[in-house]
Amino acid sequence: MSKRPQLVLVEWEDAYSSNPGWLDVDEAKKWGQKSVFVRNTGYLVEQSKKRIVLAARWDKDRDRPYFGLMQRIPSGMVRRVWRLREPS
């Protein structure tokens, strides 16, 4: 059985796009001021100055960690990381 990876909750400011139609310059600036914050839980695969890598799935029955449903979040977008406890 592989070592249990840390389960975390990550909050980050998401990049987003939309098609609001044609906007004049003032409307466009106002649209660009909106922030979208997202939270996701996952197993922490890597955390560095450049990125956080999460996995939604972890196969615990192998001799080394195997992960699935990967997500990469640039560190500059991350606002907060909480370390979570799993039930025993």
C-alpha positions as CSV (number, residue, x, y, z in Angstrom):
1,M,0.0,0.0,0.0
2,S,1.4,3.4,-0.9
3,K,1.7,6.3,1.6
4,R,-1.4,8.4,1.9
5,P,-1.1,11.7,0.2
6,Q,-2.3,14.9,1.9
7,L,-5.9,15.8,1.2
8,V,-6.4,19.6,0.7
9,L,-9.0,22.2,-0.1
10,V,-7.6,24.9,-2.5
11,E,-9.2,28.2,-3.2
12,W,-8.1,30.2,-6.2
13,E,-9.1,33.1,-8.4
14,D,-10.2,31.5,-11.6
15,A,-9.5,32.8,-15.1
16,Y,-12.8,33.1,-17.0
17,S,-14.3,34.2,-20.2
18,S,-17.7,35.0,-21.4
19,N,-19.6,36.3,-24.4
20,P,-21.6,39.2,-23.0
21,G,-21.9,40.7,-26.5
22,W,-20.5,44.1,-27.6
23,L,-19.5,46.4,-24.7
24,D,-18.3,49.9,-24.7
25,V,-15.0,50.6,-23.0
26,D,-16.5,51.4,-19.6
27,E,-18.7,48.3,-19.6
28,A,-15.7,46.2,-20.7
29,K,-13.6,47.5,-17.8
30,K,-16.4,46.9,-15.4
31,W,-16.8,43.3,-16.7
32,G,-13.1,42.7,-16.3
33,Q,-13.2,43.7,-12.6
34,K,-15.3,40.7,-11.6
35,S,-13.5,38.1,-9.7
36,V,-14.5,34.4,-9.7
37,F,-13.2,32.3,-6.8
38,V,-13.3,28.5,-7.0
39,R,-12.7,25.8,-4.4
40,N,-11.7,22.3,-5.0
41,T,-10.6,19.3,-2.9
42,G,-8.1,16.7,-3.9
43,Y,-5.0,14.8,-3.1
44,L,-1.9,17.0,-3.1
45,V,0.5,15.7,-5.7
46,E,2.9,18.7,-5.9
47,Q,3.1,22.2,-4.4
48,S,5.8,24.6,-5.7
49,K,6.3,28.3,-6.3
50,K,4.9,27.7,-9.8
51,R,1.9,25.4,-9.3
52,I,-0.3,23.2,-7.2
53,V,-1.1,19.8,-8.7
54,L,-4.2,18.0,-7.3
55,A,-5.6,14.6,-8.0
56,A,-9.3,13.7,-7.5
57,R,-8.4,9.9,-7.3
58,W,-5.7,8.0,-5.6
59,D,-5.2,4.2,-5.9
60,K,-4.0,3.2,-2.5
61,D,-3.5,-0.5,-3.3
62,R,-0.3,-0.1,-5.3
63,D,3.3,-0.1,-4.1
64,R,3.7,3.6,-5.2
65,P,1.1,6.4,-5.6
66,Y,-1.1,6.3,-8.7
67,F,-3.4,9.3,-9.3
68,G,-6.3,10.1,-11.6
69,L,-8.4,13.2,-12.7
70,M,-5.5,15.6,-12.4
71,Q,-5.7,19.4,-12.0
72,R,-3.0,22.0,-12.3
73,I,-3.5,25.4,-10.7
74,P,-0.8,28.2,-11.2
75,S,0.4,29.3,-7.7
76,G,-0.2,33.0,-8.6
77,M,-3.9,32.3,-8.7
78,V,-4.1,30.4,-5.4
79,R,-5.5,32.3,-2.5
80,R,-5.6,29.7,0.3
81,V,-4.8,26.0,0.9
82,W,-6.4,24.1,3.8
83,R,-5.0,20.7,4.9
84,L,-7.9,18.3,5.6
85,R,-8.1,15.3,7.8
86,E,-9.6,12.1,6.4
87,P,-11.4,9.7,8.7
88,S,-9.3,6.7,9.7
